[in-house]
């Protein structure tokens, strides 16, 4: 089930080759289509995304 909670979506960055790397997340607007986002934009989002802790 998908719930809509506002006008933004989240992009979560996780390193699949090194699980010790901190997970990061950033909120983006719904006008962004991830299939059309450039690599440079993804890199900028990764740099801007704050680290998040483990959810338990």
MDAnalysis code that builds the backbone (N, CA, C; Angstrom):
import MDAnalysis as mda
import numpy as np

u = mda.Universe.empty(168, n_residues=56, atom_resindex=np.repeat(np.arange(56), 3), trajectory=True)
u.add_TopologyAttr("name", ["N", "CA", "C"] * 56)
u.add_TopologyAttr("resid", np.arange(1, 57))
u.add_TopologyAttr("resname", ["UNK", "UNK", "UNK", "UNK", "UNK", "UNK", "UNK", "UNK", "UNK", "UNK", "UNK", "UNK", "UNK", "UNK", "UNK", "UNK", "UNK", "UNK", "UNK", "UNK", "UNK", "UNK", "UNK", "UNK", "UNK", "UNK", "UNK", "UNK", "UNK", "UNK", "UNK", "UNK", "UNK", "UNK", "UNK", "UNK", "UNK", "UNK", "UNK", "UNK", "UNK", "UNK", "UNK", "UNK", "UNK", "UNK", "UNK", "UNK", "UNK", "UNK", "UNK", "UNK", "UNK", "UNK", "UNK", "UNK"])
u.atoms.positions = np.array([
    [0.837, -1.169, 0.000],
    [0.000, 0.000, 0.000],
    [0.890, 1.244, 0.000],
    [0.595, 2.176, -0.859],
    [1.358, 3.413, -0.941],
    [0.538, 4.549, -0.359],
    [1.146, 5.291, 0.556],
    [0.458, 6.413, 1.166],
    [1.098, 7.706, 0.699],
    [0.288, 8.683, 0.397],
    [0.794, 9.998, 0.029],
    [0.717, 10.875, 1.261],
    [1.834, 11.521, 1.567],
    [1.890, 12.328, 2.784],
    [2.321, 13.760, 2.510],
    [2.337, 14.166, 1.287],
    [2.746, 15.532, 1.013],
    [3.223, 15.681, -0.407],
    [3.912, 16.769, -0.634],
    [4.340, 17.099, -1.981],
    [5.758, 16.624, -2.294],
    [6.435, 16.009, -1.360],
    [7.814, 15.586, -1.572],
    [7.945, 14.070, -1.516],
    [9.040, 13.601, -2.089],
    [9.415, 12.193, -2.004],
    [10.838, 12.142, -1.473],
    [11.269, 10.980, -1.046],
    [12.619, 10.829, -0.515],
    [13.453, 9.957, -1.434],
    [14.730, 10.310, -1.536],
    [15.715, 9.479, -2.214],
    [16.670, 8.999, -1.128],
    [16.844, 7.680, -1.036],
    [17.716, 7.094, -0.030],
    [18.944, 6.534, -0.737],
    [20.116, 6.942, -0.269],
    [21.380, 6.482, -0.826],
    [21.988, 5.466, 0.132],
    [22.316, 4.291, -0.379],
    [22.915, 3.230, 0.416],
    [24.001, 2.562, -0.421],
    [25.157, 2.336, 0.166],
    [26.269, 1.717, -0.548],
    [26.106, 0.194, -0.505],
    [25.919, -0.414, -1.668],
    [25.710, -1.861, -1.697],
    [27.022, -2.644, -1.613],
    [28.137, -1.990, -1.906],
    [29.410, -2.707, -1.865],
    [30.104, -2.594, -0.508],
    [29.666, -1.649, 0.338],
    [30.272, -1.482, 1.662],
    [29.174, -1.064, 2.636],
    [28.606, -2.031, 3.329],
    [27.479, -1.756, 4.215],
    [27.865, -0.911, 5.426],
    [29.166, -0.695, 5.637],
    [29.596, 0.154, 6.751],
    [29.396, 1.636, 6.453],
    [29.193, 1.975, 5.175],
    [28.949, 3.370, 4.811],
    [27.601, 3.821, 5.356],
    [27.549, 5.060, 5.789],
    [26.331, 5.608, 6.357],
    [25.273, 5.826, 5.276],
    [24.058, 5.439, 5.582],
    [22.930, 5.679, 4.681],
    [22.593, 7.162, 4.727],
    [22.232, 7.710, 3.585],
    [21.851, 9.120, 3.494],
    [20.487, 9.207, 2.823],
    [19.761, 10.280, 3.122],
    [18.443, 10.485, 2.502],
    [18.213, 11.967, 2.278],
    [17.481, 12.274, 1.226],
    [17.155, 13.657, 0.907],
    [15.736, 13.710, 0.345],
    [15.066, 14.787, 0.635],
    [13.710, 14.999, 0.142],
    [13.770, 15.743, -1.190],
    [13.003, 15.276, -2.155],
    [12.935, 15.949, -3.458],
    [11.479, 16.212, -3.793],
    [11.238, 17.141, -4.663],
    [9.879, 17.448, -5.078],
    [9.332, 16.382, -6.015],
    [8.038, 16.296, -6.080],
    [7.391, 15.299, -6.942],
    [7.554, 15.616, -8.423],
    [7.966, 16.820, -8.753],
    [8.138, 17.165, -10.165],
    [9.368, 16.488, -10.778],
    [10.244, 15.930, -9.944],
    [11.425, 15.233, -10.423],
    [11.065, 13.798, -10.800],
    [11.436, 13.382, -11.987],
    [11.274, 11.988, -12.411],
    [12.651, 11.346, -12.347],
    [12.838, 10.422, -11.424],
    [14.170, 9.844, -11.206],
    [14.763, 9.212, -12.456],
    [13.940, 8.732, -13.348],
    [14.448, 8.126, -14.578],
    [15.137, 9.164, -15.471],
    [14.803, 10.433, -15.293],
    [15.360, 11.495, -16.134],
    [16.449, 12.312, -15.447],
    [16.789, 11.986, -14.209],
    [17.778, 12.756, -13.453],
    [19.185, 12.368, -13.906],
    [20.023, 13.362, -14.110],
    [21.398, 13.112, -14.566],
    [22.265, 12.580, -13.422],
    [23.376, 11.958, -13.796],
    [24.333, 11.471, -12.800],
    [24.861, 12.620, -11.946],
    [25.095, 13.770, -12.566],
    [25.610, 14.923, -11.828],
    [24.604, 15.400, -10.776],
    [23.328, 15.367, -11.120],
    [22.295, 15.743, -10.149],
    [22.264, 14.749, -8.999],
    [22.355, 13.461, -9.302],
    [22.387, 12.448, -8.243],
    [23.591, 12.640, -7.335],
    [24.741, 12.975, -7.911],
    [25.939, 13.227, -7.103],
    [25.742, 14.443, -6.200],
    [25.118, 15.486, -6.734],
    [24.850, 16.689, -5.934],
    [23.893, 16.372, -4.794],
    [22.860, 15.578, -5.080],
    [21.924, 15.179, -4.027],
    [22.635, 14.359, -2.964],
    [23.520, 13.463, -3.372],
    [24.267, 12.644, -2.413],
    [25.131, 13.522, -1.510],
    [25.805, 14.502, -2.104],
    [26.631, 15.410, -1.293],
    [25.784, 16.214, -0.309],
    [24.580, 16.579, -0.710],
    [23.705, 17.398, 0.134],
    [22.917, 16.583, 1.158],
    [22.779, 15.292, 0.923],
    [21.944, 14.452, 1.796],
    [22.626, 14.228, 3.142],
    [21.902, 14.484, 4.225],
    [22.476, 14.221, 5.552],
    [22.521, 12.726, 5.841],
    [23.459, 12.353, 6.691],
    [23.552, 10.954, 7.127],
    [22.380, 10.653, 8.053],
    [21.887, 9.448, 7.980],
    [20.816, 9.043, 8.893],
    [21.269, 7.824, 9.655],
    [20.758, 7.659, 10.851],
    [21.120, 6.517, 11.685],
    [20.252, 5.316, 11.356],
    [20.493, 4.258, 12.045],
    [19.700, 3.046, 11.860],
    [18.316, 3.239, 12.447],
    [17.352, 2.715, 11.729],
    [15.987, 2.725, 12.232],
    [15.718, 1.389, 12.890],
    [15.250, 1.438, 14.099],
    [14.957, 0.187, 14.820],
    [13.526, 0.183, 15.296],
])
